């Protein structure tokens, strides 16, 4: 398994194949993927490339970082492992998924007046 490379500031016109073509000059490209929005399918402007050897990946990072591709100066670096997500998913952002609780002041929390 080779080294995974992060490529940022990509033009929205670049697809998986053209990303692969950019890196092919530096060795064997195992995979190239431009990250896209789930709903629209549009590029998010970054992607990942996996080269077959560490030497090829290091060469590509060194030579491509800051170069202009399709009108934009790309950022090329070693990909960092994805951080684990907090909260376990589900609703809300504070502990996720449990029943919603009221903290007072809501319409249904008032006592009826007689």
C-alpha positions as a Markdown table, in Angstrom:
| # | Residue | x | y | z |
|---|---|---|---|---|
| 1 | Unk | 0.0 | 0.0 | 0.0 |
| 2 | Unk | 1.3 | 3.4 | -0.9 |
| 3 | Unk | 1.0 | 6.8 | 0.6 |
| 4 | Unk | -2.3 | 8.8 | 0.6 |
| 5 | Unk | -2.0 | 12.5 | -0.5 |
| 6 | Unk | -4.4 | 15.3 | 0.2 |
| 7 | Unk | -5.0 | 17.8 | -2.7 |
| 8 | Unk | -6.8 | 21.0 | -1.9 |
| 9 | Unk | -7.9 | 24.2 | -3.7 |
| 10 | Unk | -8.9 | 22.2 | -6.8 |
| 11 | Unk | -10.8 | 23.8 | -9.6 |
| 12 | Unk | -14.4 | 22.6 | -9.8 |
| 13 | Unk | -13.7 | 21.5 | -13.3 |
| 14 | Unk | -11.2 | 18.8 | -12.2 |
| 15 | Unk | -12.7 | 15.2 | -11.9 |
| 16 | Unk | -11.2 | 11.9 | -10.8 |
| 17 | Unk | -9.6 | 11.2 | -14.1 |
| 18 | Unk | -7.9 | 14.6 | -14.6 |
| 19 | Unk | -6.7 | 14.4 | -10.9 |
| 20 | Unk | -5.1 | 11.0 | -11.7 |
| 21 | Unk | -3.5 | 12.4 | -14.9 |
| 22 | Unk | -1.9 | 15.2 | -12.9 |
| 23 | Unk | -0.2 | 12.7 | -10.6 |
| 24 | Unk | 0.6 | 10.1 | -13.2 |
| 25 | Unk | 3.8 | 12.0 | -14.2 |
| 26 | Unk | 5.3 | 11.1 | -10.8 |
| 27 | Unk | 4.5 | 7.3 | -10.7 |
| 28 | Unk | 1.7 | 4.8 | -10.5 |
| 29 | Unk | -1.5 | 6.2 | -9.2 |
| 30 | Unk | -3.4 | 3.6 | -7.2 |
| 31 | Unk | -6.5 | 5.8 | -6.8 |
| 32 | Unk | -7.6 | 9.3 | -7.3 |
| 33 | Unk | -10.9 | 10.7 | -5.9 |
| 34 | Unk | -12.3 | 14.2 | -6.0 |
| 35 | Unk | -14.7 | 14.7 | -3.0 |
| 36 | Unk | -18.2 | 15.7 | -4.1 |
| 37 | Unk | -21.3 | 16.9 | -2.4 |
| 38 | Unk | -23.8 | 14.1 | -1.8 |
| 39 | Unk | -26.9 | 16.0 | -2.9 |
| 40 | Unk | -25.6 | 18.2 | -5.8 |
| 41 | Unk | -22.8 | 15.9 | -7.0 |
| 42 | Unk | -20.6 | 19.1 | -7.4 |
| 43 | Unk | -16.9 | 19.0 | -6.4 |
| 44 | Unk | -16.1 | 20.3 | -2.9 |
| 45 | Unk | -12.7 | 21.5 | -4.2 |
| 46 | Unk | -10.5 | 18.9 | -2.7 |
| 47 | Unk | -9.5 | 15.2 | -3.2 |
| 48 | Unk | -7.2 | 12.4 | -2.4 |
| 49 | Unk | -4.6 | 10.5 | -4.4 |
| 50 | Unk | -2.9 | 7.3 | -3.5 |
| 51 | Unk | 0.5 | 6.6 | -5.0 |
| 52 | Unk | 2.0 | 3.1 | -5.2 |
| 53 | Unk | 5.2 | 3.9 | -3.3 |
| 54 | Unk | 6.3 | 6.4 | -0.6 |
| 55 | Unk | 9.0 | 7.8 | -2.9 |
| 56 | Unk | 6.6 | 8.5 | -5.7 |
| 57 | Unk | 4.2 | 10.2 | -3.2 |
| 58 | Unk | 7.0 | 12.3 | -1.7 |
| 59 | Unk | 8.2 | 13.4 | -5.2 |
| 60 | Unk | 4.6 | 14.4 | -6.2 |
| 61 | Unk | 4.0 | 16.3 | -3.0 |
| 62 | Unk | 7.3 | 18.2 | -3.4 |
| 63 | Unk | 6.9 | 19.0 | -7.1 |
| 64 | Unk | 3.1 | 19.7 | -7.2 |
| 65 | Unk | 2.5 | 21.7 | -4.1 |
| 66 | Unk | 1.7 | 25.3 | -5.0 |
| 67 | Unk | 1.6 | 24.7 | -8.8 |
| 68 | Unk | -1.2 | 26.0 | -10.9 |
| 69 | Unk | -3.7 | 23.5 | -12.2 |
| 70 | Unk | -6.8 | 24.7 | -14.1 |
| 71 | Unk | -6.3 | 28.2 | -13.0 |
| 72 | Unk | -5.8 | 27.5 | -9.2 |
| 73 | Unk | -2.7 | 27.0 | -7.1 |
| 74 | Unk | -3.2 | 23.6 | -5.5 |
| 75 | Unk | -2.2 | 22.5 | -2.0 |
| 76 | Unk | -0.6 | 19.1 | -1.9 |
| 77 | Unk | 0.4 | 17.4 | 1.3 |
| 78 | Unk | 0.4 | 14.0 | 3.1 |
| 79 | Unk | -3.1 | 13.0 | 4.0 |
| 80 | Unk | -3.8 | 12.9 | 7.8 |
| 81 | Unk | -6.0 | 10.1 | 9.3 |
| 82 | Unk | -9.6 | 11.1 | 9.6 |
| 83 | Unk | -10.5 | 12.1 | 13.2 |
| 84 | Unk | -13.2 | 10.1 | 14.9 |
| 85 | Unk | -16.6 | 12.0 | 15.0 |
| 86 | Unk | -17.9 | 13.3 | 18.3 |
| 87 | Unk | -21.3 | 12.5 | 19.7 |
| 88 | Unk | -22.1 | 9.3 | 17.9 |
| 89 | Unk | -24.3 | 10.9 | 15.2 |
| 90 | Unk | -28.0 | 11.2 | 15.6 |
| 91 | Unk | -29.9 | 14.4 | 16.4 |
| 92 | Unk | -28.4 | 17.4 | 17.9 |
| 93 | Unk | -24.8 | 18.0 | 18.8 |
| 94 | Unk | -24.6 | 17.5 | 22.5 |
| 95 | Unk | -24.6 | 13.8 | 23.3 |
| 96 | Unk | -26.7 | 12.8 | 20.3 |
| 97 | Unk | -29.9 | 10.8 | 19.9 |
| 98 | Unk | -31.7 | 10.9 | 23.2 |
| 99 | Unk | -35.2 | 12.4 | 23.9 |
| 100 | Unk | -35.3 | 16.1 | 23.7 |
| 101 | Unk | -35.7 | 17.9 | 27.0 |
| 102 | Unk | -37.1 | 21.2 | 27.8 |
| 103 | Unk | -35.2 | 23.6 | 30.0 |
| 104 | Unk | -38.1 | 25.7 | 31.1 |
| 105 | Unk | -39.7 | 28.8 | 29.6 |
| 106 | Unk | -41.6 | 26.9 | 26.9 |
| 107 | Unk | -45.3 | 27.3 | 26.2 |
| 108 | Unk | -46.1 | 23.8 | 27.5 |
| 109 | Unk | -44.2 | 24.4 | 30.7 |
| 110 | Unk | -46.5 | 27.1 | 32.0 |
| 111 | Unk | -49.1 | 26.4 | 34.7 |
| 112 | Unk | -52.7 | 27.2 | 33.8 |
| 113 | Unk | -54.1 | 30.3 | 35.4 |
| 114 | Unk | -57.6 | 30.0 | 37.0 |
